[in-house]
Amino acid sequence: MPQDEKRILLICTAGITSGLLVKNIQNAADQQNIPIHVYSAPAIVAEQAIQNQKIDGLMIGPQSEYEVNRLKDFLNYKAVAYKMIRKEDYETLNGEKVLEDIQQYFLDE
């Protein structure tokens, strides 16, 4: 993994939709030469992932909103920034729109 590459974890309840969305986000990032690695995990293992991996940003699927409350203290403690994915972007698998959010929230210094 390149040194300046940012790691963005996308969490959701099941993982099917987010897998497709991750692919679309990664494709959009690759086309624009944006150095990020996007991957997904079910919300249930988010805590473990945050604890054991270097994560630069966390994108949360709309149906996992309740996870924010469960993870909030933990995210603050680990200083991991997070952002909800807009429902319409999630449902339409709009990788470019989600990538814009990722850039705005996690990549702009």
C-alpha positions as CSV (number, residue, x, y, z in Angstrom):
1,M,0.0,0.0,0.0
2,P,1.5,3.4,-1.0
3,Q,2.5,5.6,1.9
4,D,0.1,8.4,1.2
5,E,-2.9,6.1,0.5
6,K,-5.8,6.7,2.9
7,R,-7.8,3.8,4.2
8,I,-11.6,4.3,4.2
9,L,-13.8,1.7,5.9
10,L,-17.4,1.5,4.9
11,I,-19.7,-0.2,7.4
12,C,-23.2,-1.5,6.8
13,T,-25.5,-4.1,8.3
14,A,-25.1,-7.0,5.8
15,G,-22.5,-6.1,3.2
16,I,-24.0,-6.9,-0.2
17,T,-24.9,-3.4,-1.2
18,S,-21.8,-1.9,0.4
19,G,-19.6,-4.3,-1.6
20,L,-21.0,-2.9,-4.8
21,L,-20.8,0.6,-3.6
22,V,-17.1,0.1,-2.5
23,K,-16.3,-1.1,-6.0
24,N,-17.9,2.0,-7.5
25,I,-16.1,4.3,-5.1
26,Q,-12.8,2.6,-5.7
27,N,-13.3,2.8,-9.5
28,A,-14.1,6.5,-9.3
29,A,-11.0,7.1,-7.1
30,D,-8.8,5.2,-9.4
31,Q,-10.0,7.1,-12.5
32,Q,-9.2,10.4,-10.7
33,N,-5.9,9.1,-9.3
34,I,-7.1,9.6,-5.7
35,P,-4.8,7.5,-3.4
36,I,-7.4,5.8,-1.3
37,H,-8.2,2.2,-0.4
38,V,-11.9,1.6,0.2
39,Y,-13.2,-1.6,1.8
40,S,-16.2,-2.7,3.7
41,A,-17.1,-4.6,6.8
42,P,-20.3,-5.5,8.5
43,A,-21.1,-3.1,11.4
44,I,-20.8,-5.9,13.9
45,V,-17.0,-6.1,13.3
46,A,-16.4,-2.4,13.0
47,E,-15.0,-2.1,16.5
48,Q,-12.5,-4.8,15.9
49,A,-11.5,-3.3,12.6
50,I,-11.0,0.2,14.1
51,Q,-9.0,-1.3,16.9
52,N,-6.7,-3.4,14.8
53,Q,-6.2,-1.4,11.6
54,K,-5.2,2.0,10.6
55,I,-8.4,3.7,9.4
56,D,-8.4,7.3,8.1
57,G,-12.2,7.5,7.8
58,L,-15.3,5.6,8.4
59,M,-18.4,5.8,6.1
60,I,-21.6,4.5,7.6
61,G,-24.4,3.1,5.6
62,P,-27.8,4.7,6.2
63,Q,-29.3,1.5,7.7
64,S,-26.5,1.3,10.3
65,E,-27.2,4.7,11.8
66,Y,-27.8,3.2,15.2
67,E,-24.2,1.9,15.1
68,V,-23.0,5.5,15.5
69,N,-24.3,5.6,19.1
70,R,-22.8,2.3,19.9
71,L,-19.4,3.3,18.4
72,K,-19.3,7.0,19.2
73,D,-17.2,6.9,22.3
74,F,-14.9,4.4,20.7
75,L,-14.5,6.5,17.6
76,N,-13.8,9.6,19.6
77,Y,-11.2,7.7,21.7
78,K,-9.5,6.3,18.6
79,A,-9.9,9.7,16.8
80,V,-11.5,8.2,13.8
81,A,-13.6,10.6,11.7
82,Y,-16.9,9.2,10.5
83,K,-19.7,10.3,8.1
84,M,-23.1,8.9,7.3
85,I,-23.6,8.0,3.6
86,R,-26.6,9.7,2.2
87,K,-29.5,7.3,1.6
88,E,-30.0,8.3,-2.0
89,D,-26.3,7.8,-2.8
90,Y,-26.3,4.5,-1.0
91,E,-29.4,3.2,-2.8
92,T,-28.2,4.3,-6.2
93,L,-24.7,3.0,-5.5
94,N,-23.4,6.4,-6.5
95,G,-19.6,5.9,-5.9
96,E,-18.7,9.3,-7.3
97,K,-21.0,11.1,-4.9
98,V,-19.7,9.1,-1.9
99,L,-16.2,9.7,-3.1
100,E,-16.9,13.5,-3.1
101,D,-17.9,13.1,0.6
102,I,-14.8,11.1,1.4
103,Q,-12.6,13.8,-0.2
104,Q,-14.4,16.6,1.6
105,Y,-14.4,14.9,5.0
106,F,-11.3,12.9,5.1
107,L,-8.8,14.0,2.5
108,D,-9.0,17.8,2.6
109,E,-6.3,18.9,5.0
